Amino acid sequence: MYGQIYRATQNLAIDHRRVFPRECPAGDVYWTLIGSNFIPSCSVLVRRSAIDAVGGLRGEAAPADDWDLWLRVTEQYPIAALPEPVSVYREPTLWSQQGSSRLGDGLLSAAFRVLERCGESPRARANPRAFRRASRRVKTALCVRLLTDALAAARRGDPYALVSLRHAVAAPDAFLKAIFSIDRWKKLRGQFGS
């Protein structure tokens, strides 16, 4: 079971309109979860027997080990969701030094390792088309995040802008989809104010 969270700034200022995830899929969420890690770790309640049955946390998946665990759990078990905030999550910034603050510094390669492992799962092998579709969604979302990070770093003159951009172009199909999406550009424009 998982619930929604409030997103907070580094100073723990909570914007009660910023709830994540907006919608709370329940039941068989495996394919949806491959396409987007929408389960906030700080909101999860899982039976120990389910965690043990899927092999627990895998160190080699860090810092995407939570997503890896949720994927292995949802591959075998249906999930319940509570569509109301149960926790507060302090969102990382590029400069916050949180584990997920800089996607290009390890999280991206971990996410690709998790995705590769998913591709070898029995469900992905049984339905390769659904796996490809979900993989494209998550890769595009990662590229959008990398482009957002690159713009934020460039505005501050941080050389991380080039690191982030280099990682974004490493997945050419997702990169092209990310940069040619009008909706994504509108969202970025709104985020950066011009």
C-alpha positions in Angstrom: 0.0 0.0 0.0 1.2 3.5 -0.7 -0.3 7.0 -0.4 0.1 10.5 -1.8 2.7 12.9 -0.4 3.1 16.6 -0.1 6.1 18.0 -1.9 8.1 20.5 0.1 10.9 22.9 -0.5 14.4 22.5 1.0 13.1 24.7 3.9 10.1 22.3 4.3 7.6 24.8 3.1 4.6 22.7 2.0 2.5 23.7 -0.9 -0.8 21.8 -0.3 -1.6 22.0 -4.0 1.6 20.0 -4.9 0.4 16.5 -4.1 2.2 13.5 -5.7 1.1 11.4 -7.4 -1.9 13.2 -8.7 -3.7 10.0 -9.4 -3.1 6.8 -7.4 -3.2 3.7 -9.6 -4.1 0.5 -7.7 -4.3 -3.2 -8.4 -1.9 -4.4 -11.1 0.3 -1.4 -11.6 3.4 -3.1 -13.0 3.3 -1.6 -16.5 2.4 1.8 -15.2 5.3 1.7 -12.7 7.8 0.7 -15.3 6.9 3.9 -17.2 7.1 6.1 -14.1 8.1 5.6 -10.5 5.0 7.1 -8.9 5.3 5.3 -5.6 6.9 7.6 -3.0 9.0 5.5 -0.7 8.1 7.6 2.4 4.4 6.6 1.9 4.8 2.8 1.6 3.6 0.0 3.8 4.5 -3.5 2.6 4.3 -6.8 4.3 7.8 -8.1 5.2 6.9 -11.5 3.7 6.3 -9.8 0.3 9.7 -8.0 0.5 11.4 -11.2 1.4 9.6 -13.1 -1.4 11.0 -10.8 -4.0 14.5 -10.7 -2.6 14.5 -7.4 -0.7 16.5 -4.3 -1.6 19.3 -4.8 -4.0 22.4 -2.7 -3.4 23.4 -2.8 -7.1 20.2 -0.9 -8.0 21.0 2.1 -5.7 20.1 4.9 -5.9 17.1 3.5 -7.8 16.7 0.6 -5.4 13.3 1.7 -4.2 11.9 1.7 -7.7 13.6 -1.7 -8.3 11.9 -3.1 -5.2 8.4 -1.7 -6.1 8.7 -3.2 -9.6 9.6 -6.6 -8.2 6.7 -6.4 -5.7 4.2 -5.2 -8.3 5.2 -7.9 -10.7 3.8 -10.5 -8.2 1.3 -8.6 -6.0 -1.6 -6.2 -6.6 -1.2 -2.8 -4.9 -3.6 -0.8 -2.8 -3.5 3.0 -2.8 -4.6 5.7 -0.4 -5.5 8.8 -2.5 -4.6 11.3 0.3 -1.3 12.7 1.5 0.3 10.6 4.2 3.8 12.1 4.2 6.0 15.1 3.3 8.9 14.8 0.9 11.6 17.5 0.7 12.3 17.8 -3.0 15.9 17.8 -4.0 17.5 20.6 -5.9 20.7 20.4 -8.0 22.6 21.8 -5.1 20.9 20.1 -2.1 23.3 17.1 -2.0 20.4 14.7 -1.6 20.9 11.3 -3.2 18.4 12.1 -6.0 19.5 15.7 -6.5 21.6 15.2 -9.6 20.2 12.7 -12.0 23.3 12.4 -14.1 25.4 11.5 -11.0 24.5 7.8 -10.7 20.7 7.8 -10.6 20.4 7.7 -14.4 22.7 4.7 -14.8 20.9 3.0 -11.9 17.5 3.6 -13.5 18.8 2.0 -16.7 20.1 -1.0 -14.8 16.7 -1.4 -13.2 15.0 -1.1 -16.6 17.4 -3.7 -18.1 16.5 -6.1 -15.3 12.8 -5.5 -15.9 13.3 -6.4 -19.5 14.4 -9.9 -18.5 11.4 -10.4 -16.1 8.8 -13.1 -17.1 6.1 -10.4 -17.6 8.3 -8.3 -19.9 9.3 -11.3 -21.9 5.7 -12.4 -22.2 4.6 -8.9 -23.4 7.6 -7.2 -25.1 5.4 -4.5 -26.7 4.1 -3.3 -23.4 7.6 -3.3 -22.0 9.0 -1.2 -24.9 6.1 1.3 -24.5 6.7 1.7 -20.8 10.5 1.9 -21.3 10.0 4.8 -23.8 7.8 6.6 -21.3 10.4 6.4 -18.5 13.3 7.3 -20.8 11.5 10.3 -22.1 10.7 11.4 -18.5 14.3 11.0 -17.6 15.4 13.1 -20.6 13.0 15.8 -19.7 14.4 15.8 -16.1 17.9 16.0 -17.5 17.0 18.9 -19.8 15.4 20.7 -16.9 18.5 20.1 -14.8 20.7 21.4 -17.7 18.7 24.6 -17.9 18.7 25.2 -14.2 22.5 24.6 -14.0 23.2 26.8 -17.1 21.3 29.7 -15.5 23.6 29.5 -12.5 26.8 28.9 -14.6 27.2 25.5 -13.1 29.3 23.1 -15.4 26.8 20.3 -14.4 24.7 21.7 -17.3 27.0 20.0 -19.8 27.0 16.8 -17.8 23.2 16.7 -17.7 22.9 17.5 -21.4 25.5 14.8 -22.3 23.4 12.2 -20.5 20.2 13.4 -22.1 21.6 13.0 -25.7 22.8 9.5 -24.8 19.2 8.2 -25.3 18.6 9.8 -28.8 15.0 8.6 -29.3 13.9 9.8 -25.8 15.9 13.0 -26.2 14.2 13.8 -29.5 10.7 13.0 -28.1 11.5 15.2 -25.1 12.7 18.2 -27.1 10.0 18.1 -29.7 7.1 17.9 -27.3 5.2 21.2 -27.2 3.6 20.4 -23.9 7.0 19.8 -22.3 8.4 23.0 -23.6 5.4 24.9 -22.2 6.0 23.3 -18.9 9.7 24.2 -18.9 9.0 27.7 -20.0 6.6 28.1 -17.1 9.1 26.6 -14.7 11.9 29.0 -15.8 9.7 32.0 -16.3 10.3 33.1 -19.9 
